[in-house]
Amino acid sequence: EKAGSPASHTAKPAAKDLQRWSSPSCPPSSPFAADRRRKSEPDSSSACAKAGRTASGLSGKGHYTSNKLSEMHRLEYKALGKVLRIMMGYWLTVHLVGWLIFYLYFEFGSGPIQEKFKQEGLNSEWHAAYLTVSSFQNNGLVMTPSSVMDFRWSPLLLNTIGALILCGNTCLPIA
């Protein structure tokens, strides 16, 4: 046949490749086969890898043995745990800083906001916690009847609310 003919593009694989693929000693396995195997069973993945068989069925560049894949999965789970610790640390830090700013302002500041809190019987700790979580979640909920209109002359409170909204939503992937 000629080199450019359609029949040359649909050539069948060599017989030795088919034999290796269908070899009963190396059954097709998933990357998780080593995890499902009982400890009493022999590890056939290394024998298959020595014979040229990989988890994807073919040997060559870019293909991994099942042992290599299980090692990669362990690393992936370690990385996932690290990301979880980073996110929990970020979440706790942002909430703690927001709560601390609100609490210190409500408890030790002086002005019309603090007077209104005393008038309405609002607790500084709980209001600071509620406002922090509400801002971070971007819920827009506040315990005072007039929402945040009472804070209109307090740039510290408004900027803290704005920063918490950004930290909880828009800037979260960046942080």
Backbone hydrogen bonds, N-H to C=O, Kabsch-Sander energy under -0.5 kcal/mol:
donor,donor_aa,acceptor,acceptor_aa,energy
5,S,2,K,-1.1
8,S,5,S,-1.0
9,H,5,S,-0.6
9,H,6,P,-0.7
10,T,6,P,-0.8
11,A,8,S,-0.7
18,L,14,A,-1.7
19,Q,15,A,-2.4
20,R,16,K,-2.3
21,W,17,D,-2.3
22,S,18,L,-2.2
23,S,20,R,-0.8
26,C,23,S,-1.0
33,A,30,S,-1.7
35,D,32,F,-0.6
36,R,32,F,-1.4
37,R,33,A,-1.5
41,E,38,R,-1.1
44,S,42,P,-1.0
48,C,44,S,-2.2
49,A,45,S,-2.2
50,K,46,S,-2.2
51,A,47,A,-1.6
52,G,49,A,-1.3
53,R,48,C,-3.0
55,A,64,Y,-1.7
57,G,54,T,-1.5
63,H,60,G,-1.5
69,L,65,T,-2.4
70,S,66,S,-2.3
71,E,67,N,-1.9
72,M,68,K,-2.2
73,H,69,L,-2.4
74,R,70,S,-1.9
75,L,71,E,-2.1
76,E,72,M,-2.1
77,Y,73,H,-2.3
78,K,74,R,-2.1
79,A,75,L,-2.5
80,L,76,E,-2.2
81,G,77,Y,-2.1
82,K,78,K,-2.0
83,V,79,A,-2.5
84,L,80,L,-2.2
85,R,81,G,-2.2
86,I,82,K,-2.4
87,M,83,V,-2.7
88,M,84,L,-2.4
89,G,85,R,-2.3
90,Y,86,I,-2.5
91,W,87,M,-2.8
92,L,88,M,-2.7
93,T,89,G,-2.5
94,V,90,Y,-2.6
95,H,91,W,-2.2
96,L,92,L,-2.6
97,V,93,T,-2.6
98,G,94,V,-2.4
99,W,95,H,-2.8
100,L,96,L,-2.5
101,I,97,V,-2.2
102,F,98,G,-2.3
103,Y,99,W,-3.1
104,L,100,L,-2.5
105,Y,101,I,-2.0
106,F,102,F,-2.9
107,E,103,Y,-2.9
108,F,104,L,-2.1
109,G,105,Y,-1.3
115,E,111,G,-1.9
116,K,112,P,-2.2
117,F,113,I,-2.1
118,K,114,Q,-2.0
119,Q,115,E,-2.5
120,E,116,K,-2.7
121,G,117,F,-0.8
122,L,117,F,-2.2
127,H,123,N,-2.4
128,A,124,S,-2.3
129,A,125,E,-2.2
130,Y,126,W,-2.8
131,L,127,H,-2.7
132,T,128,A,-2.1
133,V,129,A,-2.5
134,S,130,Y,-2.5
135,S,131,L,-2.2
136,F,132,T,-2.6
137,Q,133,V,-2.4
138,N,134,S,-0.6
138,N,135,S,-0.6
139,N,134,S,-2.7
140,G,134,S,-0.7
147,S,144,T,-1.5
149,M,146,S,-2.0
151,F,148,V,-1.4
152,R,149,M,-1.3
154,S,151,F,-2.4
158,L,154,S,-2.1
159,N,155,P,-2.8
160,T,156,L,-1.9
161,I,157,L,-2.5
162,G,158,L,-2.5
163,A,159,N,-2.6
164,L,160,T,-2.4
165,I,161,I,-2.3
166,L,162,G,-2.2
167,C,163,A,-2.8
168,G,164,L,-2.1
169,N,165,I,-1.3
170,T,165,I,-0.5
171,C,166,L,-2.9
172,L,169,N,-0.7
174,I,171,C,-0.6
175,A,171,C,-2.6
